[in-house]
Amino acid sequence: MQRMTTDERTFFDLISRAVLTNPFGEQRAELDDQIAALYAEAQGAPSVDRVIAELERRIGQMENEQRADVQQYADKDRQLLTYALLFDIFHRFAPRFDALIDAQMAAGERSLPVPFAPEMIALLQRRGFEHEAAVRYFELHFQLRRAFYFIHRNLVGRSACMRLLREKLWNNVFTHNIDWYDRFLWNRMEDFSTLILGPTGAGKGTAAAAIGRSAYIPFDEKKRCFAVSFAASFMALNLSQFSETLIESELFGHRKGAFTGAVEEYQGVFQRCSPYGAILLDEIGEVGQNIQIKLLQVLQERSFTPVGSHRPQRFSGRIIAATNRPLQALRTQRLRDDFFYRLCSDVIVIPSLAQRIQEAPRELDDLLGHTVTRILGNPSAELTGMLAATIREQVGLHYAWPGNVRELEQCVRRILLNRAYDPNPMPAQLAVDQRLAQEVMEGRLDAQALLTGYCYNLYRRMGTYEAVARHVRLDRRTVKKYIEQGQRCFEPSS
C-alpha cells in the first residue's frame, strides 16, 4: 500500500474540504484563497483557477509515478485521494459538460448521446474506481455541473442577498453536505418540497427552474445517453390562470366523460412530469382548500387520482411552490396549516431588484450585461455602458423598480429603441383611463377585451380582487384573470 507524504496529505485535506463546501458560499472562497496562497505558483488568475491548475499538476505527477489509484491507499489517505481525483476529473470534463447542457437545452425533450461518457468512465476506472462507482460518479458530475451552470449563469449579481440566494439554491439541490447527499439522499430528494417567496418579476421562476433542471438522472450505458432530458424535466403551472373547476384537471388529469366537456382523456402535470423532474406550482396562495387537501395527499403519500378515476397514480418528482404573498399572510389567511408545514421543507426568498442595487450599486451593471448578452447572443461592453449611463441619468439608483428584473428587461429594450426610459410617462390611472376610453370610442374592443379593461380599471381604483368581483358580480378567480390580462395589456413595462 502507498502512503502520502505529509505535504500531499496537507494539500489534499484542503482540497477535500473545498470539495465538500458549497461553491457559492464564503467558506469556499476562503478555502480557495488559502490553497492558492500556500501552493499555487501562478499569479493574477482567480484563486479557484490556480487551485485547479495546482491539483492537475500534482495528480499528473502521481500518475507518472503510478500512484494515482485509490486502490493503492487505505483509510484517510484513500478518502483524501478519492475527493482529489473526483475534483480533478470534474474540472477536466467541465467544458464538455457545459457544451452538452447547451446542446440539450436546444434539443428539448430528446435525450442526446454523450460521446465523452466512455472516456470519462474509463478514466475513473483507471483511477481505481469500480465500474458501478465510476458510472455513479459520472452521473453525479453531470448533476453537479447542471446545478452550477443554471445557478451561476442565470442568477447573476454581486450583492450579499444574491450570494446568499445562490448558496441556498445549491443546498436545496445537494443539502449543506455533499458527502451526506452522495451517501444517503441522492435518490430521496423528492421528499423535500420547496416554497419560493418574492415579489412579482424578481425571478422566482428562474430559481425554481435551476432546482428543477438539476435533479439526479441515471445514465443508460447501452444508449450512451441519460434516461431523460433535463430540459424537459421541469414543468411550471400558474394556478391563478385556472378556475376552481378546471384546476384539478390541470393538476391531476381526467378520464373521458368525467365531467361535461371531457370528451377525451387528459393528462395533468403530475402525470406528464418525469420521475426525475420537478413541478413549479406558481401562485400557490390562490388555490382553495379543496385543492390544498389533494396536494397534501401528493406531498404525504406521493399519490393522486385523476378526475373521474378511482385508481391512484404515483408521483415521483419534486414539488416547488411559489407566491408573491408575504409569508405571514400566506400562513394565516391562505393556506391550511397542515398543507403549509408539509410544503415548506425549505423556504427560499428572492430579493427585490431595489434591495439588490441598494446593497451593491454595481449589480445594475451585472444585470444589464447579462440582459444584453441574452438579447444579442453575445456580450457588448459598449451597449452595456450606454444603458447604465442612461438609467443612472434618467431613472437614478434609488428608483424602486416595482416590476423588478422583468421591468429592467423591458427598460433595456426601450432604451435600445429610443435611448430613453420614463417609468411613468403619465399618471398611471390617467393612462389607463385614456387608452380604454379611446379604444371604446373607436370600436376596437371585443367583449372580452372590454371586460378585461373594465376590470383592470376598477382594480386600479378599488385595490382588491374581492372588491372588483363584488362590483361586477363575477367569480373572484375570473376577475383576477381579467385583471392580470389587463396588466399585461396596459402596463407592458412592468
C-alpha positions as CSV (number, residue, x, y, z in Angstrom):
1,M,0.0,0.0,0.0
2,Q,1.1,3.5,-0.8
3,R,1.3,6.3,1.8
4,M,1.1,10.0,1.1
5,T,3.8,12.4,2.1
6,T,3.0,15.0,4.8
7,D,2.8,17.7,2.2
8,E,0.5,15.7,0.0
9,R,-1.8,14.9,2.9
10,T,-2.0,18.6,3.9
11,F,-2.7,19.7,0.4
12,F,-5.3,17.0,-0.3
13,D,-7.0,17.7,3.0
14,L,-7.6,21.3,2.0
15,I,-8.9,20.0,-1.4
16,S,-11.3,17.6,0.2
17,R,-12.7,20.4,2.4
18,A,-13.2,22.5,-0.7
19,V,-15.0,19.6,-2.5
20,L,-17.5,19.3,0.4
21,T,-18.1,23.0,0.7
22,N,-20.9,24.9,-1.1
23,P,-19.2,26.6,-4.2
24,F,-21.3,29.7,-3.7
25,G,-20.5,30.2,0.0
26,E,-18.0,32.5,1.6
27,Q,-16.2,29.5,3.2
28,R,-15.4,28.0,-0.2
29,A,-13.9,31.3,-1.4
30,E,-11.8,31.5,1.7
31,L,-10.5,27.9,1.1
32,D,-9.6,28.7,-2.5
33,D,-7.7,31.7,-1.4
34,Q,-5.9,29.7,1.3
35,I,-4.9,26.9,-1.1
36,A,-3.8,29.3,-3.8
37,A,-1.7,31.3,-1.4
38,L,0.1,28.2,0.0
39,Y,0.6,26.1,-3.1
40,A,-0.2,27.8,-6.4
41,E,2.7,29.4,-8.2
42,A,0.8,31.2,-10.9
43,Q,-0.2,34.8,-10.0
44,G,-3.0,37.0,-11.4
45,A,-5.6,34.3,-12.1
46,P,-8.6,33.8,-9.8
47,S,-7.8,31.6,-6.8
48,V,-10.1,28.7,-7.9
49,D,-8.3,28.5,-11.3
50,R,-4.9,28.4,-9.6
51,V,-6.2,25.7,-7.2
52,I,-7.4,23.6,-10.2
53,A,-4.1,24.1,-12.0
54,E,-2.1,23.0,-9.0
55,L,-4.3,20.0,-8.4
56,E,-3.9,18.9,-12.0
57,R,-0.1,19.3,-11.7
58,R,0.1,17.1,-8.6
59,I,-2.3,14.4,-10.0
60,G,-0.2,14.4,-13.2
61,Q,3.0,13.8,-11.1
62,M,1.3,11.0,-9.2
63,E,0.2,9.4,-12.5
64,N,3.8,9.5,-13.7
65,E,4.8,7.7,-10.5
66,Q,1.9,5.3,-10.9
67,R,0.4,6.4,-7.6
68,A,-2.9,8.0,-8.8
69,D,-5.0,4.9,-7.9
70,V,-7.4,5.0,-4.9
71,Q,-7.0,1.2,-4.5
72,Q,-3.3,1.7,-3.6
73,Y,-4.2,3.6,-0.4
74,A,-6.1,2.9,2.8
75,D,-8.1,4.7,5.4
76,K,-7.7,8.5,5.5
77,D,-5.2,8.7,2.6
78,R,-7.7,6.8,0.3
79,Q,-10.5,9.1,1.3
80,L,-8.4,12.2,0.6
81,L,-7.2,11.0,-2.8
82,T,-10.8,10.0,-3.7
83,Y,-12.0,13.6,-3.3
84,A,-9.0,15.0,-5.1
85,L,-9.3,12.7,-8.1
86,L,-13.1,13.3,-8.4
87,F,-12.4,17.1,-8.2
88,D,-9.7,16.9,-10.8
89,I,-11.9,14.8,-13.2
90,F,-14.9,17.1,-12.7
91,H,-13.0,20.1,-13.9
92,R,-11.2,18.3,-16.7
93,F,-14.6,17.5,-18.3
94,A,-16.5,20.7,-17.2
95,P,-16.2,22.3,-20.7
96,R,-17.7,19.3,-22.4
97,F,-20.5,19.1,-19.8
98,D,-21.3,22.7,-20.5
99,A,-21.4,22.1,-24.2
100,L,-23.7,19.1,-23.6
101,I,-26.0,21.3,-21.4
102,D,-26.2,23.9,-24.2
103,A,-27.0,21.3,-26.8
104,Q,-29.6,19.5,-24.6
105,M,-31.4,22.8,-23.9
106,A,-31.7,23.4,-27.7
107,A,-32.8,19.7,-28.3
108,G,-35.6,19.8,-25.8
109,E,-37.3,16.5,-24.9
110,R,-34.9,14.2,-26.8
111,S,-32.1,13.0,-24.6
112,L,-28.8,13.5,-26.5
113,P,-26.0,10.9,-26.7
114,V,-22.9,11.8,-24.6
115,P,-19.9,11.0,-26.8
116,F,-17.3,11.6,-24.0
117,A,-19.1,9.3,-21.5
118,P,-16.9,6.2,-22.2
119,E,-13.8,8.2,-21.9
120,M,-14.7,9.7,-18.5
121,I,-16.0,6.4,-17.1
122,A,-12.8,4.7,-18.3
123,L,-10.6,7.4,-16.6
124,L,-12.5,6.9,-13.4
125,Q,-11.8,3.2,-13.6
126,R,-8.1,3.8,-14.3
127,R,-8.1,5.9,-11.1
128,G,-9.2,2.8,-9.1
129,F,-13.0,3.2,-9.0
130,E,-15.1,0.1,-9.7
131,H,-17.2,0.2,-12.8
132,E,-20.5,0.7,-10.9
133,A,-19.0,3.5,-8.9
134,A,-17.5,5.1,-12.0
135,V,-20.9,5.3,-13.7
136,R,-22.4,6.7,-10.5
137,Y,-19.8,9.4,-10.2
138,F,-20.3,10.2,-13.9
139,E,-24.0,10.8,-13.2
140,L,-23.2,12.9,-10.1
141,H,-20.7,15.0,-12.0
142,F,-23.3,15.8,-14.7
143,Q,-25.8,16.8,-11.9
144,L,-23.2,19.0,-10.2
145,R,-22.4,20.7,-13.4
146,R,-26.0,21.4,-14.3
147,A,-26.7,22.9,-10.9
148,F,-23.6,25.1,-11.1
149,Y,-24.4,26.1,-14.7
150,F,-28.0,27.2,-14.0
151,I,-27.4,28.9,-10.7
152,H,-24.2,30.6,-11.7
153,R,-25.3,31.8,-15.2
154,N,-28.9,32.7,-14.6
155,L,-28.8,34.2,-11.2
156,V,-26.1,36.9,-11.5
157,G,-25.3,39.6,-9.1
158,R,-22.6,40.6,-6.6
159,S,-24.9,41.7,-3.7
160,A,-24.9,39.8,-0.4
161,C,-28.6,38.8,-0.9
162,M,-27.9,37.3,-4.3
163,R,-24.8,35.4,-3.0
164,L,-27.0,34.0,-0.2
165,L,-29.7,33.1,-2.7
166,R,-27.2,31.1,-4.9
167,E,-25.9,29.4,-1.7
168,K,-29.4,28.4,-0.7
169,L,-30.3,27.0,-4.1
170,W,-27.2,24.8,-4.1
171,N,-28.1,23.5,-0.7
172,N,-31.6,22.9,-1.9
173,V,-30.3,20.5,-4.5
174,F,-27.4,18.8,-2.7
175,T,-28.1,19.7,1.0
176,H,-25.4,21.5,3.1
177,N,-23.1,18.4,2.9
178,I,-22.4,16.9,-0.5
179,D,-21.0,13.8,1.1
180,W,-24.2,13.1,3.0
181,Y,-26.1,13.7,-0.2
182,D,-24.0,11.2,-2.1
183,R,-24.3,8.5,0.6
184,F,-27.9,9.0,1.8
185,L,-30.1,11.4,-0.1
186,W,-29.3,11.4,-3.8
187,N,-32.5,9.4,-4.6
188,R,-34.7,10.8,-1.8
189,M,-34.9,14.5,-2.7
190,E,-38.5,14.3,-3.9
191,D,-39.4,14.3,-0.2
192,F,-38.0,17.9,0.2
193,S,-40.7,20.3,-1.2
194,T,-39.8,23.9,-1.5
195,L,-41.6,27.2,-1.1
196,I,-40.2,30.2,-3.0
197,L,-41.3,33.7,-1.9
198,G,-40.6,37.0,-3.6
199,P,-42.2,40.0,-5.4
200,T,-43.6,39.7,-8.9
201,G,-40.9,39.8,-11.6
202,A,-38.0,39.2,-9.2
203,G,-37.0,35.8,-10.7
204,K,-38.9,33.1,-8.8
205,G,-39.4,31.1,-11.9
206,T,-35.7,31.2,-12.7
207,A,-34.8,30.0,-9.3
208,A,-37.3,27.2,-9.5
209,A,-36.0,26.1,-12.9
210,A,-32.5,26.0,-11.5
211,I,-33.7,23.5,-8.9
212,G,-35.9,21.5,-11.3
213,R,-33.3,21.1,-14.0
214,S,-30.6,19.9,-11.5
215,A,-32.1,16.6,-10.3
216,Y,-30.2,13.4,-10.4
217,I,-30.7,11.5,-13.7
218,P,-29.4,7.9,-14.3
219,F,-27.2,7.2,-17.3
220,D,-28.0,4.5,-19.9
221,E,-24.7,3.0,-20.9
222,K,-26.2,1.0,-23.8
223,K,-27.8,4.0,-25.4
224,R,-25.0,6.3,-24.2
225,C,-27.4,8.9,-23.1
226,F,-29.2,9.9,-19.8
227,A,-32.6,8.4,-19.1
228,V,-34.4,11.6,-19.7
229,S,-33.7,15.1,-20.9
230,F,-33.2,17.6,-18.1
231,A,-34.5,20.3,-20.4
232,A,-38.0,18.6,-20.3
233,S,-37.9,17.6,-16.7
234,F,-39.1,20.9,-15.3
235,M,-42.7,22.0,-15.6
236,A,-44.4,25.1,-14.4
237,L,-48.1,25.8,-13.9
238,N,-49.6,29.2,-12.9
239,L,-52.5,28.2,-10.7
240,S,-54.2,31.6,-10.9
241,Q,-54.9,31.1,-14.6
242,F,-57.5,28.4,-14.0
243,S,-60.9,28.4,-12.4
244,E,-61.7,26.2,-9.4
245,T,-63.4,23.7,-11.7
246,L,-60.5,23.3,-14.1
247,I,-57.5,23.5,-11.8
248,E,-58.0,19.9,-10.5
249,S,-57.9,18.6,-14.1
250,E,-54.8,20.6,-15.0
251,L,-53.0,19.2,-12.0
252,F,-54.2,15.6,-11.9
253,G,-55.8,15.0,-15.3
254,H,-59.2,13.5,-16.0
255,R,-60.8,10.5,-17.6
256,K,-63.0,10.7,-20.7
257,G,-66.6,11.6,-19.6
258,A,-65.5,12.6,-16.1
259,F,-67.5,15.9,-16.5
260,T,-69.3,17.8,-19.2
261,G,-66.8,18.7,-21.9
262,A,-64.4,15.9,-21.0
263,V,-64.6,14.3,-24.5
264,E,-61.2,12.6,-24.2
265,E,-58.7,11.6,-21.6
266,Y,-56.4,14.3,-20.4
267,Q,-53.0,14.1,-18.6
268,G,-52.3,16.7,-15.9
269,V,-48.9,18.0,-15.0
270,F,-48.4,15.3,-12.3
271,Q,-48.9,12.6,-14.9
272,R,-46.7,14.3,-17.5
273,C,-43.8,15.2,-15.2
274,S,-40.7,13.0,-15.3
275,P,-39.9,10.9,-12.2
276,Y,-36.5,12.8,-12.2
277,G,-38.2,16.2,-12.7
278,A,-40.0,18.9,-10.7
279,I,-43.2,20.9,-10.9
280,L,-43.5,24.6,-10.1
281,L,-46.9,25.4,-8.7
282,D,-46.9,29.2,-9.1
283,E,-49.3,31.5,-7.2
284,I,-49.9,28.7,-4.7
285,G,-51.6,31.2,-2.4
286,E,-54.6,31.4,-4.8
287,V,-55.8,27.8,-4.6
288,G,-58.8,26.8,-2.5
289,Q,-58.7,24.4,0.4
290,N,-60.2,21.5,-1.6
291,I,-57.2,21.6,-3.9
292,Q,-54.8,22.1,-0.9
293,I,-56.1,18.8,0.5
294,K,-55.4,16.9,-2.7
295,L,-52.0,18.5,-3.0
296,L,-51.3,17.5,0.6
297,Q,-52.0,13.9,-0.3
298,V,-49.4,14.1,-3.1
299,L,-46.8,15.5,-0.6
300,Q,-47.5,13.0,2.1
301,E,-48.4,9.8,0.1
302,R,-46.8,10.6,-3.3
303,S,-50.1,9.6,-4.9
304,F,-53.0,11.3,-6.7
305,T,-56.2,10.3,-8.5
306,P,-57.3,11.8,-11.9
307,V,-60.8,13.3,-12.0
308,G,-63.3,10.6,-12.7
309,S,-61.0,7.8,-11.8
310,H,-60.7,5.6,-8.7
311,R,-57.2,4.3,-9.5
312,P,-54.4,6.2,-7.6
313,Q,-51.2,7.1,-9.6
314,R,-47.8,7.7,-8.2
315,F,-45.8,10.9,-8.5
316,S,-42.1,10.6,-8.1
317,G,-40.9,14.1,-8.9
318,R,-40.3,17.2,-6.7
319,I,-42.8,19.9,-5.9
320,I,-41.8,23.6,-5.8
321,A,-44.4,26.2,-5.0
322,A,-44.1,30.0,-5.4
323,T,-46.0,33.1,-4.4
324,N,-45.6,36.8,-4.2
325,R,-47.7,36.9,-1.0
326,P,-45.9,37.7,2.3
327,L,-45.2,34.6,4.4
328,Q,-47.3,35.7,7.4
329,A,-50.3,36.4,5.2
330,L,-49.8,33.1,3.4
331,R,-49.8,31.2,6.7
332,T,-52.7,32.9,8.4
333,Q,-55.0,33.7,5.5
334,R,-54.4,31.5,2.5
335,L,-53.0,28.0,3.3
336,R,-54.1,25.3,5.7
337,D,-51.6,24.7,8.5
338,D,-51.0,21.0,7.6
339,F,-50.5,21.9,3.9
340,F,-48.2,24.8,4.7
341,Y,-46.0,22.8,7.0
342,R,-45.7,19.9,4.6
343,L,-45.0,22.2,1.7
344,C,-42.1,24.2,3.2
345,S,-39.2,21.7,3.7
346,D,-37.2,24.7,2.5
347,V,-38.2,28.3,2.2
348,I,-36.2,30.5,-0.3
349,V,-36.7,34.2,-0.5
350,I,-36.0,36.0,-3.8
351,P,-34.8,39.6,-3.1
352,S,-36.3,42.6,-5.0
353,L,-34.2,44.4,-7.6
354,A,-34.2,47.5,-5.4
355,Q,-32.7,45.7,-2.5
356,R,-30.0,44.2,-4.7
357,I,-29.0,47.5,-6.1
358,Q,-29.1,49.2,-2.7
359,E,-26.7,46.5,-1.4
360,A,-24.4,46.7,-4.4
361,P,-24.9,49.5,-6.9
362,R,-22.6,47.8,-9.5
363,E,-25.1,44.9,-9.6
364,L,-27.1,47.0,-12.0
365,D,-24.2,46.8,-14.5
366,D,-24.0,43.0,-13.9
367,L,-27.7,42.6,-14.8
368,L,-27.5,44.9,-17.8
369,G,-24.6,43.0,-19.2
370,H,-26.5,39.7,-18.6
371,T,-29.6,41.1,-20.3
372,V,-27.7,42.4,-23.3
373,T,-26.0,39.0,-23.8
374,R,-29.4,37.3,-23.7
375,I,-30.8,39.7,-26.3
376,L,-27.8,39.8,-28.7
377,G,-26.4,36.4,-28.1
378,N,-23.0,38.0,-27.3
379,P,-21.8,40.5,-24.7
380,S,-21.3,44.1,-25.6
381,A,-19.5,46.4,-23.2
382,E,-20.4,49.4,-25.4
383,L,-24.2,48.8,-25.2
384,T,-24.0,47.9,-21.5
385,G,-22.2,51.1,-20.7
386,M,-24.7,53.2,-22.7
387,L,-27.6,51.5,-20.9
388,A,-26.0,52.0,-17.4
389,A,-25.3,55.7,-18.1
390,T,-28.9,56.3,-19.4
391,I,-30.5,54.6,-16.4
392,R,-28.4,56.5,-13.9
393,E,-29.1,59.8,-15.6
394,Q,-32.9,59.4,-16.3
395,V,-34.0,57.0,-13.6
396,G,-31.4,57.1,-10.8
397,L,-30.1,54.4,-8.5
398,H,-32.8,55.0,-6.0
399,Y,-35.7,54.1,-8.3
400,A,-38.0,51.4,-6.7
401,W,-38.2,49.1,-9.8
402,P,-41.7,47.9,-8.9
403,G,-41.5,45.4,-11.8
404,N,-38.1,44.1,-10.6
405,V,-35.9,42.2,-13.1
406,R,-38.8,41.9,-15.5
407,E,-39.2,45.7,-15.6
408,L,-35.4,46.1,-16.1
409,E,-35.5,43.8,-19.2
410,Q,-38.2,46.0,-20.8
411,C,-36.3,49.1,-19.7
412,V,-33.3,47.8,-21.7
413,R,-35.4,47.2,-24.8
414,R,-37.0,50.6,-24.6
415,I,-33.6,52.3,-24.2
416,L,-32.2,50.3,-27.1
417,L,-35.1,51.6,-29.2
418,N,-35.4,55.2,-28.0
419,R,-32.4,55.8,-25.8
420,A,-34.8,56.9,-23.1
421,Y,-36.8,55.4,-20.3
422,D,-39.6,57.1,-18.4
423,P,-41.0,54.6,-16.0
424,N,-44.1,56.7,-15.5
425,P,-44.7,58.9,-18.6
426,M,-48.2,60.0,-17.3
427,P,-50.1,59.2,-14.1
428,A,-50.9,55.5,-14.3
429,Q,-54.6,55.8,-13.8
430,L,-55.0,58.5,-16.3
431,A,-53.0,56.5,-18.9
432,V,-55.3,53.5,-18.4
433,D,-58.5,55.7,-18.5
434,Q,-57.4,57.5,-21.7
435,R,-56.4,54.3,-23.5
436,L,-59.6,52.4,-22.5
437,A,-61.8,55.3,-23.5
438,Q,-60.1,55.8,-26.8
439,E,-60.4,52.2,-27.8
440,V,-64.1,52.1,-26.8
441,M,-64.8,55.2,-28.8
442,E,-63.0,53.8,-31.8
443,G,-64.9,50.5,-31.5
444,R,-61.7,48.4,-31.3
445,L,-62.6,46.2,-28.4
446,D,-64.5,42.9,-28.4
447,A,-66.5,41.8,-25.4
448,Q,-63.6,40.0,-23.6
449,A,-61.2,42.9,-24.2
450,L,-63.8,45.4,-22.9
451,L,-64.3,43.3,-19.7
452,T,-60.5,43.0,-19.3
453,G,-60.0,46.7,-19.5
454,Y,-63.0,47.5,-17.2
455,C,-61.9,45.0,-14.5
456,Y,-58.4,46.3,-14.6
457,N,-59.6,49.9,-14.4
458,L,-61.7,49.1,-11.4
459,Y,-58.8,47.2,-9.7
460,R,-56.6,50.3,-10.0
461,R,-59.3,52.3,-8.1
462,M,-60.5,49.7,-5.6
463,G,-57.3,47.9,-4.9
464,T,-58.5,44.3,-4.3
465,Y,-59.8,41.4,-6.4
466,E,-62.7,40.8,-4.0
467,A,-64.0,44.4,-4.3
468,V,-63.9,44.2,-8.1
469,A,-65.6,40.8,-8.1
470,R,-68.4,42.1,-5.9
471,H,-68.9,45.2,-8.2
472,V,-69.1,43.3,-11.5
473,R,-70.8,40.2,-9.9
474,L,-68.2,37.7,-11.2
475,D,-66.2,34.9,-9.6
476,R,-63.0,36.2,-7.9
477,R,-60.7,33.9,-9.9
478,T,-62.3,35.0,-13.2
479,V,-61.9,38.7,-12.2
480,K,-58.2,38.0,-11.3
481,K,-57.6,36.5,-14.7
482,Y,-59.1,39.6,-16.4
483,I,-57.0,41.9,-14.2
484,E,-53.8,40.1,-14.9
485,Q,-54.6,40.3,-18.7
486,G,-55.2,44.0,-18.2
487,Q,-51.8,44.4,-16.5
488,R,-50.1,42.9,-19.5
489,C,-52.1,44.9,-21.9
490,F,-52.0,48.4,-20.2
491,E,-48.6,48.2,-18.5
492,P,-46.2,46.0,-20.6
493,S,-43.1,47.6,-19.0
494,S,-44.0,46.2,-15.5
